[in-house]
Amino acid sequence: MVVVGVDGSEGGDAALEFAAGEAGFRGARLRIVSAWHVPAVAYGGGFGPRMDSATWDAFRQRAEQVADDALAAVKKLQPSLEAEALVIEGQPADVLLDQADDAALLVVGRRGLGGFQSLLLGSISHQVVQHATRPVVVVNQPTTS
């Protein structure tokens, strides 16, 4: 199985495309993971008012849309590929590492910041690379000319 993290960004889209191709090449199943969580800053870190359920639902629904879009994109890229899309609440790096526990490969996108900063990994990809027990591929975000 190949696991890929998606978040709706161009980097996530590039990772999805790579992962779909790799899963097809390997004859493996593709697991698409859209992790979501509400950052502490969004609800005041315990110092502000509690968030209502509609706000929590909005975060979850956004992750579900990202997962649905990713699965649809994979079906266009690799129609015969066996794929599933999961939406899981939690810190993205932790969720990805957990979901890749039985995977042959974990694929993530790299945050593209431009200029010198583009040499740095994003926080999620950095955490995944540091803690993975499986092979990891970090896919560069495509450059726009």
C-alpha positions as CSV (number, residue, x, y, z in Angstrom):
1,M,0.0,0.0,0.0
2,V,1.0,3.6,-0.7
3,V,-0.2,6.3,1.6
4,V,-0.4,10.0,0.6
5,G,-1.3,13.0,2.6
6,V,-3.5,15.7,0.9
7,D,-4.5,19.1,2.0
8,G,-5.8,20.8,-1.1
9,S,-2.6,22.7,-1.8
10,E,-0.5,22.5,-5.0
11,G,2.1,20.6,-3.1
12,G,-0.5,18.1,-1.9
13,D,-1.8,17.7,-5.5
14,A,1.8,17.0,-6.7
15,A,2.2,14.4,-3.9
16,L,-1.1,12.8,-4.9
17,E,-0.1,12.6,-8.6
18,F,3.2,11.0,-7.6
19,A,1.6,8.6,-5.2
20,A,-1.0,7.5,-7.7
21,G,1.7,6.8,-10.3
22,E,3.8,4.9,-7.8
23,A,0.9,2.8,-6.6
24,G,0.0,2.0,-10.2
25,F,3.6,1.0,-10.9
26,R,3.8,-1.2,-7.8
27,G,0.3,-2.7,-8.3
28,A,-0.5,-1.4,-4.8
29,R,-3.5,0.1,-3.2
30,L,-3.5,3.8,-2.6
31,R,-4.7,5.3,0.7
32,I,-5.4,9.0,0.5
33,V,-5.4,10.7,3.9
34,S,-6.9,14.1,4.7
35,A,-6.1,15.0,8.3
36,W,-7.8,17.9,10.0
37,H,-7.6,19.6,13.3
38,V,-8.7,23.0,14.7
39,P,-5.5,24.9,15.7
40,A,-5.5,26.1,19.3
41,V,-5.2,29.7,18.1
42,A,-8.6,29.4,16.4
43,Y,-10.3,28.8,19.8
44,G,-8.2,31.0,21.9
45,G,-6.0,28.3,23.5
46,G,-8.5,28.1,26.4
47,F,-8.6,31.8,27.0
48,G,-11.3,32.7,24.4
49,P,-14.8,31.7,23.9
50,R,-15.6,28.0,23.0
51,M,-16.1,27.3,19.3
52,D,-19.5,26.2,18.2
53,S,-20.1,23.0,16.5
54,A,-20.6,24.7,13.1
55,T,-17.0,25.9,13.2
56,W,-15.8,22.4,14.0
57,D,-18.0,21.0,11.2
58,A,-16.5,23.5,8.7
59,F,-13.0,22.2,9.4
60,R,-14.2,18.6,9.0
61,Q,-16.2,19.3,5.9
62,R,-13.2,21.0,4.2
63,A,-11.1,17.9,4.9
64,E,-13.9,15.7,3.5
65,Q,-14.0,17.9,0.3
66,V,-10.2,17.7,-0.1
67,A,-10.4,13.9,0.2
68,D,-13.3,13.5,-2.2
69,D,-11.6,15.8,-4.8
70,A,-8.3,13.8,-4.4
71,L,-10.1,10.5,-4.9
72,A,-11.9,11.8,-8.0
73,A,-8.5,13.1,-9.4
74,V,-6.9,9.6,-8.8
75,K,-9.8,7.9,-10.7
76,K,-9.1,10.2,-13.6
77,L,-5.3,9.6,-13.5
78,Q,-5.4,5.9,-12.8
79,P,-9.0,4.5,-13.4
80,S,-8.1,0.9,-12.5
81,L,-6.2,1.8,-9.3
82,E,-7.7,0.6,-6.1
83,A,-7.9,3.6,-3.8
84,E,-9.6,4.8,-0.6
85,A,-9.9,8.2,0.9
86,L,-9.9,8.7,4.7
87,V,-10.7,11.8,6.7
88,I,-9.2,11.8,10.2
89,E,-9.2,14.3,13.0
90,G,-5.7,14.9,14.5
91,Q,-2.3,16.5,14.0
92,P,-1.5,15.8,10.3
93,A,2.0,14.3,10.9
94,D,0.7,12.0,13.6
95,V,-2.2,10.9,11.5
96,L,-0.1,10.2,8.4
97,L,2.5,8.2,10.4
98,D,-0.3,6.1,12.0
99,Q,-2.0,5.5,8.6
100,A,1.3,4.5,7.0
101,D,2.1,1.9,9.7
102,D,1.5,-0.9,7.3
103,A,2.4,0.9,4.1
104,A,5.3,0.2,1.7
105,L,5.6,4.0,1.1
106,L,4.4,7.3,2.5
107,V,4.2,10.3,0.2
108,V,3.8,13.9,1.3
109,G,4.2,17.3,-0.4
110,R,6.8,19.9,0.5
111,R,5.8,23.4,1.2
112,G,7.0,25.8,-1.5
113,L,8.0,29.1,0.0
114,G,10.1,30.4,-2.9
115,G,13.6,31.7,-2.9
116,F,16.1,30.5,-0.3
117,Q,13.3,29.4,2.1
118,S,12.2,26.8,-0.5
119,L,15.1,24.7,0.5
120,L,13.5,24.0,3.8
121,L,10.9,21.3,4.4
122,G,7.5,22.2,5.7
123,S,6.7,21.3,9.3
124,I,4.5,18.3,8.4
125,S,6.9,16.8,5.9
126,H,9.8,17.5,8.3
127,Q,8.0,15.7,11.2
128,V,7.1,12.8,8.9
129,V,10.7,12.3,7.6
130,Q,12.0,12.5,11.2
131,H,9.7,9.9,12.7
132,A,8.7,7.5,9.8
133,T,9.5,3.9,10.1
134,R,8.7,3.4,6.4
135,P,10.2,4.9,3.3
136,V,9.0,8.5,2.7
137,V,9.0,10.5,-0.5
138,V,8.7,14.3,-0.2
139,V,7.4,15.7,-3.5
140,N,8.3,19.2,-4.5
141,Q,5.5,21.6,-5.4
142,P,5.6,22.3,-9.1
143,T,7.1,25.6,-10.1
144,T,5.0,28.1,-12.0
145,S,6.7,30.0,-14.8
